[in-house]
Amino acid sequence: MAQHILNAVALGSVYLVFALGMALAWSTIGILNFAHGATFMFSAFTAHVVTQQVALPMPAVVLVAVAAGALIATLTQVLAFGPIMRRVADHRAAELRILIGGIGVAAIPLAIAERETASAPFGFRGSTYQAQVFEVFGLRMTTTVLVIVLAGIGIGVGVWRWLARSRQGLALRAIGVDAETASLMGVDRSTLALGTMATSGALAGLAGALLTFQLGAIAPESGDQLLIKAFAIVVLGGLGSMGGVIVGAFVLAGAETLVLAMNQGTWVDAVSFGLIFLVLLLRPQGLFGRQEVRRT
């Protein structure tokens, strides 16, 4: 049982890093980025290509993936989402166009990765990193799992506290509640939106590198699967609540691990959709979400 709990914590940490990026952009600047999964995948693919040319240690591989994710998300904001927001006065209409635009943007890196890999899984075989296995109180753990858990929990708590306490975090929260009033108070939405998207992409890149190190390889389509899980996590925790995202990530990971432990692996993906359905039916605002998020 303790080993299953450790596995759930490791899986939840990866989910948390990925979902935080999606939740950060969605709950503050109002961008539901459906290209987030493609950013996750292509960041790892970029690191894969680099490690084929140069043998890099784990920190360098992670840095490459994080930089690639930040760059992809920034370009997506500058070339796609930003122009949509400027040309559409009504934010509701902009949200729909951004959603459709994100799906279109995601198709580009997916097509590139599928062509270069022939849709086969890819990893970091060129990296010099070798995972070490050790036991702690009878639990079998690898150095990869240790890094993932520390990174996931540390980043999750850090983002949560940053949004709650820092000046920039409070400005982002103000945009999420009422963008017009926030701009009248001197909040530069464009600059914050660019920084938020870069941070969101960096988190996707970090999640891509960590999951690839843990599994050994991921497929070009892995980002699409993780996107649904992140959506379930945000809905479960509540839009606008980073604490809710932390709880939601570990609840989903725990539920999936329990299903796997019961030898019902074919039902794992159904857990995400089931949680979305139950939360929308019983508590639409999520476990910790606000009753209403108004944006203008």
SULHUHU-V443835 format. One record per helix or strand. SS is the DSSP state (alpha for helix, beta for strand). FROM is the first residue (numbers start at 1). TO is the last residue. If there is no record, write none. Layout:
# SULHUHU-V443835
ss:from:to
SS:FROM:TO
SS:FROM:TO
This chain:
# SULHUHU-V443835
ss:from:to
alpha:2:28
alpha:36:53
alpha:58:87
alpha:91:117
beta:122:122
beta:133:136
beta:139:142
alpha:143:165
alpha:167:177
alpha:179:184
alpha:189:215
beta:218:218
alpha:222:237
alpha:242:261
alpha:265:282
